[in-house]
């Protein structure tokens, strides 16, 4: 298929690469043009100077950018993709953004005859690199059916969660669960170290029982060694938690643990760790 991919960061770049490897004709756009040029040198395809230029003639346009304002710019801005997309074509957003903008884009797309899916991902940089992401989707059944074959290039699990915005709301649930687990793991490791235990031995034992989690399996050892360079940055987690807390206020839902962990991540930012991955939460407890 003729595909345009907007945004070539640590997630978007690998996803676009998997699409090219699967045989799709991929045109890429990135705000920093040199990154798009480098991607084309490595993987083929073409680089476009604007989102609209990338989207022109594409059957599918995908985006993975930074936040609501970035997404609005590449879709509805002066050189945005929507104005260049033909009726019947598909737009998929892999950015983690607010449910409100997901619904807005679905409405704008419907008015133009487009199919629109909000499709945030989980699995981090490793999942993107390995083509093993989990994707949670919102949109009409028709839009999801059109998007699902595309996801085969880089996903291990895909779910249609409901109408527009449902993918983003599901991603918020995902981030809430991760935040609590990482904080619990950080406290457990800090306690074990203070008690004089061998942390490798502790994790080896408890990871076979009810304490087991993805975070324990993949981050406990590196947390204990003070290694925090694994892709999903604290800055991005704070963005996601901010979106979630805003949505919770709108819904009238109390999220005290999430608010507390968000405050702890602010401490990590103040310590200069904004670009470290989320497991750096243990730095607050280091002794």
DRENSEBA-675998 format. One record per residue (C-alpha): residue in three letters; x, y, z. Coordinates in nm, 2 decimals, always signed. Last residue first. Layout:
! residues N
<rest = ala&px = X&py = Y&pz = Z>
...
END
This chain:
! residues 287
<rest = unk&px = +2.09&py = +0.53&pz = +4.98>
<rest = unk&px = +1.87&py = +0.57&pz = +4.68>
<rest = unk&px = +1.50&py = +0.63&pz = +4.74>
<rest = unk&px = +1.44&py = +0.92&pz = +4.50>
<rest = unk&px = +1.66&py = +0.74&pz = +4.24>
<rest = unk&px = +1.41&py = +0.45&pz = +4.24>
<rest = unk&px = +1.18&py = +0.65&pz = +4.00>
<rest = unk&px = +1.45&py = +0.59&pz = +3.74>
<rest = unk&px = +1.24&py = +0.30&pz = +3.62>
<rest = unk&px = +1.05&py = +0.56&pz = +3.40>
<rest = unk&px = +1.34&py = +0.60&pz = +3.16>
<rest = unk&px = +1.59&py = +0.88&pz = +3.19>
<rest = unk&px = +1.52&py = +1.19&pz = +2.98>
<rest = unk&px = +1.37&py = +1.39&pz = +3.27>
<rest = unk&px = +1.64&py = +1.28&pz = +3.51>
<rest = unk&px = +1.80&py = +1.61&pz = +3.60>
<rest = unk&px = +1.72&py = +1.59&pz = +3.97>
<rest = unk&px = +1.42&py = +1.82&pz = +3.92>
<rest = unk&px = +1.29&py = +1.58&pz = +3.66>
<rest = unk&px = +1.32&py = +1.30&pz = +3.92>
<rest = unk&px = +1.12&py = +1.51&pz = +4.17>
<rest = unk&px = +0.85&py = +1.57&pz = +3.90>
<rest = unk&px = +0.84&py = +1.19&pz = +3.87>
<rest = unk&px = +0.76&py = +1.17&pz = +4.24>
<rest = unk&px = +0.47&py = +1.42&pz = +4.20>
<rest = unk&px = +0.33&py = +1.20&pz = +3.92>
<rest = unk&px = +0.36&py = +0.91&pz = +4.16>
<rest = unk&px = +0.15&py = +1.09&pz = +4.41>
<rest = unk&px = -0.11&py = +1.20&pz = +4.16>
<rest = unk&px = -0.13&py = +0.84&pz = +4.02>
<rest = unk&px = -0.17&py = +0.70&pz = +4.38>
<rest = unk&px = -0.45&py = +0.95&pz = +4.46>
<rest = unk&px = -0.66&py = +0.89&pz = +4.15>
<rest = unk&px = -1.01&py = +1.02&pz = +4.23>
<rest = unk&px = -1.27&py = +1.00&pz = +3.95>
<rest = unk&px = -1.50&py = +1.29&pz = +3.88>
<rest = unk&px = -1.49&py = +1.21&pz = +3.50>
<rest = unk&px = -1.35&py = +1.55&pz = +3.41>
<rest = unk&px = -1.10&py = +1.53&pz = +3.70>
<rest = unk&px = -1.00&py = +1.18&pz = +3.58>
<rest = unk&px = -0.94&py = +1.32&pz = +3.23>
<rest = unk&px = -0.71&py = +1.58&pz = +3.36>
<rest = unk&px = -0.53&py = +1.32&pz = +3.57>
<rest = unk&px = -0.49&py = +1.10&pz = +3.26>
<rest = unk&px = -0.35&py = +1.38&pz = +3.04>
<rest = unk&px = -0.11&py = +1.48&pz = +3.31>
<rest = unk&px = -0.01&py = +1.11&pz = +3.36>
<rest = unk&px = +0.07&py = +1.09&pz = +2.99>
<rest = unk&px = +0.28&py = +1.41&pz = +2.99>
<rest = unk&px = +0.46&py = +1.29&pz = +3.31>
<rest = unk&px = +0.54&py = +0.96&pz = +3.14>
<rest = unk&px = +0.68&py = +1.15&pz = +2.84>
<rest = unk&px = +0.92&py = +1.35&pz = +3.06>
<rest = unk&px = +1.01&py = +1.04&pz = +3.25>
<rest = unk&px = +1.14&py = +0.89&pz = +2.93>
<rest = unk&px = +1.04&py = +0.57&pz = +2.76>
<rest = unk&px = +1.36&py = +0.44&pz = +2.60>
<rest = unk&px = +1.56&py = +0.22&pz = +2.82>
<rest = unk&px = +1.85&py = +0.43&pz = +2.95>
<rest = unk&px = +1.80&py = +0.41&pz = +3.33>
<rest = unk&px = +2.09&py = +0.20&pz = +3.48>
<rest = unk&px = +2.13&py = +0.24&pz = +3.85>
<rest = unk&px = +2.24&py = -0.12&pz = +3.91>
<rest = unk&px = +1.93&py = -0.21&pz = +4.12>
<rest = unk&px = +1.72&py = -0.04&pz = +3.86>
<rest = unk&px = +1.89&py = -0.25&pz = +3.59>
<rest = unk&px = +1.81&py = -0.58&pz = +3.77>
<rest = unk&px = +1.45&py = -0.48&pz = +3.84>
<rest = unk&px = +1.37&py = -0.35&pz = +3.49>
<rest = unk&px = +1.27&py = -0.63&pz = +3.26>
<rest = unk&px = +1.13&py = -0.91&pz = +3.47>
<rest = unk&px = +1.02&py = -0.67&pz = +3.75>
<rest = unk&px = +0.85&py = -0.43&pz = +3.51>
<rest = unk&px = +0.68&py = -0.71&pz = +3.33>
<rest = unk&px = +0.54&py = -0.82&pz = +3.67>
<rest = unk&px = +0.59&py = -1.09&pz = +3.93>
<rest = unk&px = +0.49&py = -1.02&pz = +4.28>
<rest = unk&px = +0.25&py = -1.31&pz = +4.29>
<rest = unk&px = +0.53&py = -1.57&pz = +4.26>
<rest = unk&px = +0.82&py = -1.66&pz = +4.04>
<rest = unk&px = +0.95&py = -1.31&pz = +4.04>
<rest = unk&px = +0.98&py = -1.34&pz = +4.42>
<rest = unk&px = +1.27&py = -1.58&pz = +4.41>
<rest = unk&px = +1.49&py = -1.44&pz = +4.13>
<rest = unk&px = +1.41&py = -1.09&pz = +4.25>
<rest = unk&px = +1.54&py = -1.16&pz = +4.60>
<rest = unk&px = +1.85&py = -1.34&pz = +4.47>
<rest = unk&px = +1.94&py = -1.05&pz = +4.24>
<rest = unk&px = +1.87&py = -0.81&pz = +4.53>
<rest = unk&px = +2.11&py = -0.98&pz = +4.77>
<rest = unk&px = +1.96&py = -0.86&pz = +5.10>
<rest = unk&px = +2.12&py = -0.61&pz = +5.34>
<rest = unk&px = +1.80&py = -0.47&pz = +5.48>
<rest = unk&px = +1.86&py = -0.13&pz = +5.31>
<rest = unk&px = +1.90&py = -0.31&pz = +4.98>
<rest = unk&px = +1.57&py = -0.50&pz = +5.02>
<rest = unk&px = +1.39&py = -0.18&pz = +5.12>
<rest = unk&px = +1.52&py = +0.01&pz = +4.82>
<rest = unk&px = +1.42&py = -0.29&pz = +4.59>
<rest = unk&px = +1.07&py = -0.30&pz = +4.73>
<rest = unk&px = +1.02&py = +0.07&pz = +4.71>
<rest = unk&px = +1.13&py = +0.09&pz = +4.35>
<rest = unk&px = +0.91&py = -0.21&pz = +4.27>
<rest = unk&px = +0.61&py = -0.05&pz = +4.43>
<rest = unk&px = +0.67&py = +0.28&pz = +4.24>
<rest = unk&px = +0.71&py = +0.09&pz = +3.91>
<rest = unk&px = +0.39&py = -0.10&pz = +3.97>
<rest = unk&px = +0.18&py = +0.21&pz = +4.06>
<rest = unk&px = +0.30&py = +0.40&pz = +3.75>
<rest = unk&px = +0.25&py = +0.10&pz = +3.52>
<rest = unk&px = -0.12&py = +0.05&pz = +3.62>
<rest = unk&px = -0.20&py = +0.42&pz = +3.56>
<rest = unk&px = -0.02&py = +0.42&pz = +3.23>
<rest = unk&px = -0.23&py = +0.13&pz = +3.10>
<rest = unk&px = -0.55&py = +0.29&pz = +3.22>
<rest = unk&px = -0.45&py = +0.60&pz = +3.03>
<rest = unk&px = -0.38&py = +0.39&pz = +2.72>
<rest = unk&px = -0.73&py = +0.26&pz = +2.74>
<rest = unk&px = -0.87&py = +0.62&pz = +2.74>
<rest = unk&px = -0.66&py = +0.69&pz = +2.43>
<rest = unk&px = -0.79&py = +0.39&pz = +2.25>
<rest = unk&px = -1.15&py = +0.48&pz = +2.35>
<rest = unk&px = -1.12&py = +0.83&pz = +2.20>
<rest = unk&px = -1.32&py = +0.74&pz = +1.89>
<rest = unk&px = -1.56&py = +0.45&pz = +1.95>
<rest = unk&px = -1.48&py = +0.12&pz = +2.13>
<rest = unk&px = -1.18&py = -0.07&pz = +2.25>
<rest = unk&px = -1.07&py = -0.24&pz = +1.93>
<rest = unk&px = -0.77&py = -0.45&pz = +2.04>
<rest = unk&px = -0.43&py = -0.53&pz = +1.88>
<rest = unk&px = -0.16&py = -0.76&pz = +2.02>
<rest = unk&px = +0.18&py = -0.86&pz = +1.87>
<rest = unk&px = +0.22&py = -0.54&pz = +1.67>
<rest = unk&px = +0.47&py = -0.41&pz = +1.41>
<rest = unk&px = +0.39&py = -0.53&pz = +1.06>
<rest = unk&px = +0.05&py = -0.68&pz = +1.15>
<rest = unk&px = -0.07&py = -0.32&pz = +1.24>
<rest = unk&px = -0.14&py = -0.25&pz = +0.87>
<rest = unk&px = -0.39&py = -0.54&pz = +0.86>
<rest = unk&px = -0.59&py = -0.39&pz = +1.15>
<rest = unk&px = -0.63&py = -0.04&pz = +1.00>
<rest = unk&px = -0.92&py = -0.10&pz = +0.76>
<rest = unk&px = -1.11&py = -0.31&pz = +1.01>
<rest = unk&px = -1.06&py = -0.04&pz = +1.27>
<rest = unk&px = -1.20&py = +0.23&pz = +1.04>
<rest = unk&px = -1.50&py = +0.02&pz = +0.96>
<rest = unk&px = -1.57&py = -0.07&pz = +1.32>
<rest = unk&px = -1.56&py = +0.30&pz = +1.40>
<rest = unk&px = -1.29&py = +0.45&pz = +1.61>
<rest = unk&px = -1.07&py = +0.37&pz = +1.91>
<rest = unk&px = -0.77&py = +0.14&pz = +1.92>
<rest = unk&px = -0.54&py = -0.01&pz = +2.17>
<rest = unk&px = -0.21&py = -0.13&pz = +2.02>
<rest = unk&px = +0.04&py = -0.37&pz = +2.19>
<rest = unk&px = +0.38&py = -0.36&pz = +2.03>
<rest = unk&px = +0.60&py = -0.65&pz = +1.93>
<rest = unk&px = +0.77&py = -0.53&pz = +1.61>
<rest = unk&px = +1.11&py = -0.57&pz = +1.77>
<rest = unk&px = +1.22&py = -0.21&pz = +1.74>
<rest = unk&px = +0.87&py = -0.08&pz = +1.84>
<rest = unk&px = +0.85&py = -0.32&pz = +2.14>
<rest = unk&px = +1.20&py = -0.23&pz = +2.25>
<rest = unk&px = +1.11&py = +0.14&pz = +2.23>
<rest = unk&px = +0.82&py = +0.10&pz = +2.46>
<rest = unk&px = +0.57&py = -0.18&pz = +2.47>
<rest = unk&px = +0.24&py = +0.01&pz = +2.47>
<rest = unk&px = +0.08&py = +0.18&pz = +2.17>
<rest = unk&px = -0.18&py = +0.45&pz = +2.11>
<rest = unk&px = -0.43&py = +0.39&pz = +1.83>
<rest = unk&px = -0.68&py = +0.66&pz = +1.76>
<rest = unk&px = -0.84&py = +0.55&pz = +1.43>
<rest = unk&px = -0.98&py = +0.77&pz = +1.16>
<rest = unk&px = -1.15&py = +0.68&pz = +0.83>
<rest = unk&px = -1.18&py = +0.98&pz = +0.60>
<rest = unk&px = -1.49&py = +1.12&pz = +0.42>
<rest = unk&px = -1.39&py = +1.48&pz = +0.49>
<rest = unk&px = -1.66&py = +1.54&pz = +0.76>
<rest = unk&px = -1.57&py = +1.20&pz = +0.90>
<rest = unk&px = -1.21&py = +1.32&pz = +0.94>
<rest = unk&px = -1.30&py = +1.63&pz = +1.13>
<rest = unk&px = -1.52&py = +1.42&pz = +1.36>
<rest = unk&px = -1.25&py = +1.16&pz = +1.42>
<rest = unk&px = -0.99&py = +1.43&pz = +1.46>
<rest = unk&px = -1.20&py = +1.60&pz = +1.73>
<rest = unk&px = -1.27&py = +1.26&pz = +1.91>
<rest = unk&px = -0.89&py = +1.19&pz = +1.93>
<rest = unk&px = -0.84&py = +1.55&pz = +2.03>
<rest = unk&px = -1.07&py = +1.50&pz = +2.33>
<rest = unk&px = -0.93&py = +1.16&pz = +2.43>
<rest = unk&px = -0.60&py = +1.34&pz = +2.50>
<rest = unk&px = -0.28&py = +1.23&pz = +2.34>
<rest = unk&px = -0.05&py = +0.92&pz = +2.32>
<rest = unk&px = +0.06&py = +0.93&pz = +1.95>
<rest = unk&px = -0.02&py = +0.63&pz = +1.74>
<rest = unk&px = -0.27&py = +0.82&pz = +1.52>
<rest = unk&px = -0.41&py = +0.63&pz = +1.22>
<rest = unk&px = -0.56&py = +0.80&pz = +0.92>
<rest = unk&px = -0.73&py = +0.60&pz = +0.65>
<rest = unk&px = -0.83&py = +0.69&pz = +0.29>
<rest = unk&px = -1.20&py = +0.69&pz = +0.18>
<rest = unk&px = -1.20&py = +1.05&pz = +0.08>
<rest = unk&px = -0.86&py = +1.16&pz = -0.04>
<rest = unk&px = -0.60&py = +1.30&pz = +0.20>
<rest = unk&px = -0.44&py = +1.64&pz = +0.12>
<rest = unk&px = -0.64&py = +1.86&pz = +0.36>
<rest = unk&px = -0.61&py = +1.60&pz = +0.63>
<rest = unk&px = -0.23&py = +1.59&pz = +0.62>
<rest = unk&px = -0.16&py = +1.93&pz = +0.76>
<rest = unk&px = +0.03&py = +2.21&pz = +0.57>
<rest = unk&px = -0.17&py = +2.49&pz = +0.73>
<rest = unk&px = -0.24&py = +2.28&pz = +1.03>
<rest = unk&px = -0.52&py = +2.02&pz = +1.07>
<rest = unk&px = -0.33&py = +1.70&pz = +1.07>
<rest = unk&px = +0.04&py = +1.77&pz = +1.13>
<rest = unk&px = -0.03&py = +2.07&pz = +1.35>
<rest = unk&px = -0.31&py = +1.91&pz = +1.55>
<rest = unk&px = -0.08&py = +1.62&pz = +1.63>
<rest = unk&px = +0.20&py = +1.85&pz = +1.75>
<rest = unk&px = -0.05&py = +2.05&pz = +1.97>
<rest = unk&px = -0.19&py = +1.73&pz = +2.12>
<rest = unk&px = +0.15&py = +1.58&pz = +2.21>
<rest = unk&px = +0.47&py = +1.44&pz = +2.06>
<rest = unk&px = +0.44&py = +1.27&pz = +1.72>
<rest = unk&px = +0.35&py = +0.93&pz = +1.60>
<rest = unk&px = +0.13&py = +0.96&pz = +1.29>
<rest = unk&px = +0.00&py = +0.72&pz = +1.02>
<rest = unk&px = -0.14&py = +0.80&pz = +0.68>
<rest = unk&px = -0.30&py = +0.52&pz = +0.47>
<rest = unk&px = -0.40&py = +0.53&pz = +0.11>
<rest = unk&px = -0.14&py = +0.79&pz = +0.03>
<rest = unk&px = -0.18&py = +1.01&pz = -0.28>
<rest = unk&px = -0.09&py = +1.33&pz = -0.10>
<rest = unk&px = -0.01&py = +1.24&pz = +0.26>
<rest = unk&px = +0.36&py = +1.31&pz = +0.25>
<rest = unk&px = +0.31&py = +1.65&pz = +0.08>
<rest = unk&px = +0.04&py = +1.74&pz = +0.34>
<rest = unk&px = +0.27&py = +1.64&pz = +0.62>
<rest = unk&px = +0.54&py = +1.87&pz = +0.48>
<rest = unk&px = +0.88&py = +1.84&pz = +0.32>
<rest = unk&px = +0.84&py = +1.48&pz = +0.21>
<rest = unk&px = +1.10&py = +1.20&pz = +0.24>
<rest = unk&px = +1.08&py = +0.90&pz = +0.01>
<rest = unk&px = +1.11&py = +0.53&pz = +0.03>
<rest = unk&px = +1.43&py = +0.35&pz = +0.12>
<rest = unk&px = +1.53&py = +0.21&pz = +0.46>
<rest = unk&px = +1.87&py = +0.35&pz = +0.56>
<rest = unk&px = +1.90&py = +0.65&pz = +0.33>
<rest = unk&px = +1.52&py = +0.72&pz = +0.37>
<rest = unk&px = +1.56&py = +0.72&pz = +0.75>
<rest = unk&px = +1.86&py = +0.96&pz = +0.73>
<rest = unk&px = +1.65&py = +1.20&pz = +0.51>
<rest = unk&px = +1.37&py = +1.19&pz = +0.76>
<rest = unk&px = +1.60&py = +1.26&pz = +1.04>
<rest = unk&px = +1.76&py = +1.55&pz = +0.85>
<rest = unk&px = +1.41&py = +1.70&pz = +0.80>
<rest = unk&px = +1.36&py = +1.78&pz = +1.17>
<rest = unk&px = +0.98&py = +1.80&pz = +1.17>
<rest = unk&px = +0.96&py = +1.45&pz = +1.03>
<rest = unk&px = +0.78&py = +1.33&pz = +0.72>
<rest = unk&px = +0.80&py = +0.98&pz = +0.56>
<rest = unk&px = +0.68&py = +0.82&pz = +0.24>
<rest = unk&px = +0.64&py = +0.44&pz = +0.25>
<rest = unk&px = +0.56&py = +0.21&pz = -0.03>
<rest = unk&px = +0.47&py = -0.11&pz = +0.16>
<rest = unk&px = +0.67&py = -0.43&pz = +0.13>
<rest = unk&px = +0.67&py = -0.56&pz = +0.49>
<rest = unk&px = +1.02&py = -0.41&pz = +0.53>
<rest = unk&px = +0.88&py = -0.07&pz = +0.46>
<rest = unk&px = +0.61&py = -0.11&pz = +0.72>
<rest = unk&px = +0.87&py = -0.24&pz = +0.97>
<rest = unk&px = +1.08&py = +0.07&pz = +0.91>
<rest = unk&px = +0.79&py = +0.30&pz = +0.97>
<rest = unk&px = +0.73&py = +0.13&pz = +1.31>
<rest = unk&px = +1.10&py = +0.17&pz = +1.39>
<rest = unk&px = +1.11&py = +0.54&pz = +1.31>
<rest = unk&px = +0.77&py = +0.61&pz = +1.49>
<rest = unk&px = +0.87&py = +0.48&pz = +1.83>
<rest = unk&px = +1.22&py = +0.64&pz = +1.89>
<rest = unk&px = +1.11&py = +0.94&pz = +1.68>
<rest = unk&px = +1.02&py = +0.94&pz = +1.32>
<rest = unk&px = +0.70&py = +1.15&pz = +1.30>
<rest = unk&px = +0.45&py = +1.14&pz = +1.01>
<rest = unk&px = +0.43&py = +0.81&pz = +0.82>
<rest = unk&px = +0.27&py = +0.81&pz = +0.47>
<rest = unk&px = +0.17&py = +0.48&pz = +0.32>
<rest = unk&px = +0.10&py = +0.36&pz = -0.04>
<rest = unk&px = +0.00&py = +0.00&pz = +0.00>
END
